[in-house]
Amino acid sequence: MPPAVPGWAVPRAPVADPVEAAFLAGAALNSLDNLVRAEPPWAGAWRQRVALSAAASVARLLGHHEDAAALRDAWHLRPPGADPGPAGNLLAAWRRLASRSPIIDVDGVRSLANLLGLAWAPAFERLPEAIGAAAASGRPAPLAAAAVAGAVPALGPAAEALAWWLADLVLAARLRWPIPVPVLATQVHAPVLRGGPGGRRHRPGGEGGELALCLAAAAGAAEACRLAAEIGRRADRLAVVAPKLRAKGAGEAVRLLLDDDAVSGSLTTPSLSRWASRRLFERLATLDAVRELSGRPTFRLYGL
């Protein structure tokens, strides 16, 4: 079973003491770090499911109406090569974070700003240098992440979205993870972050940023580990069922399920026709090895 964050390390209410917040973050990140380094065969699906949650949190921050299901649809149901639209681009930003090494240059920041709908600012050119310095520093990972988040100019909600994205990148770089797990951004609206003056939400940059990211790390790590336990159980069931599958190309479909949040129910490969894919996924769902994620009778999506 994936490691779980101990209950005493999960913040249940806003925390005002930065030492307590740092203690909780360290305990929770230890469990998450053990999980990341174990690299289970379903790690790709897990990271992308966390990325979807992060994108849904940031969509709300930016005033978008799409929830996680709508973001998933915008990405997976778009025609090949088509622009996925603002919602799909937002998910694309977090999918990118959860699928590459935690390194970024100026062109990467520019591309990210475009995905977030953020106008370019000269200060953004200095962000890669700040990221490199923070990743190489000896500071605790959430505090290093807060330092970079604080370097993002306060240019509105889209800039805050960029700050959360970069904070997760620095967290991964500081912990030397090969690929980030964007746990911080999943907590944008978490009740534990509403401990500022007048109950205002703590933000990753500026005053209260270090406290905010420590609490986000603790709560986000706990949530990610709970999700990993759920995905791991389904992956175990899929591993039991997979040898019984007789469809040609079933192995490729299983690999895709382990690597991504969702797979189209009408997947077409050189070995699988659309009809064969539909039959395969329906059988896997009947065997409780996968879930149908869309709730629709057509254009279905399946995942662990």
PETAGI-V394595 format. One record per backbone hydrogen bond with DSSP energy under -1.0 kcal/mol. CO is the residue of the C=O (numbers start at 0). NH is the residue of the N-H. If there is no record, write none. Layout:
CO;NH, CO;NH
This chain:
5;8, 6;9, 16;20, 17;21, 18;22, 19;23, 20;24, 21;25, 22;26, 23;27, 24;28, 25;29, 26;30, 27;31, 28;32, 29;33, 30;34, 31;35, 32;36, 33;37, 39;42, 41;45, 42;46, 43;47, 44;48, 45;49, 46;50, 47;51, 48;52, 49;53, 50;54, 51;55, 52;56, 53;57, 54;58, 55;59, 56;60, 57;61, 58;63, 59;62, 66;70, 67;71, 68;72, 69;73, 70;74, 71;75, 72;76, 78;81, 83;87, 84;88, 85;89, 86;90, 87;91, 88;92, 89;93, 90;94, 91;95, 92;96, 93;97, 95;98, 100;102, 104;108, 105;109, 106;110, 107;111, 108;112, 109;113, 110;114, 111;115, 112;117, 113;116, 120;123, 121;124, 122;125, 123;126, 125;129, 126;130, 127;131, 128;132, 129;133, 130;134, 131;135, 139;143, 140;144, 141;145, 142;146, 143;147, 144;148, 145;149, 147;150, 148;151, 152;154, 155;159, 156;160, 157;161, 158;162, 159;163, 160;164, 161;165, 162;166, 163;167, 164;168, 165;169, 166;170, 167;171, 168;172, 169;173, 170;174, 171;176, 180;182, 183;186, 184;187, 186;189, 189;192, 190;193, 192;194, 192;201, 195;198, 196;199, 199;195, 205;208, 207;211, 208;212, 209;213, 210;214, 211;215, 212;216, 213;217, 214;218, 215;219, 216;220, 217;221, 218;222, 219;223, 220;224, 221;225, 222;226, 223;227, 224;228, 225;229, 226;230, 227;231, 228;232, 229;233, 230;234, 231;235, 232;236, 233;237, 234;238, 235;239, 236;240, 237;241, 240;243, 241;244, 246;249, 248;252, 249;253, 250;254, 251;255, 252;256, 253;257, 254;258, 255;259, 257;44, 262;301, 263;266, 271;268, 272;276, 273;277, 274;278, 275;279, 276;280, 277;281, 278;282, 279;283, 280;284, 281;285, 282;286, 283;288, 284;287, 290;302, 299;264, 300;292, 301;262, 302;290
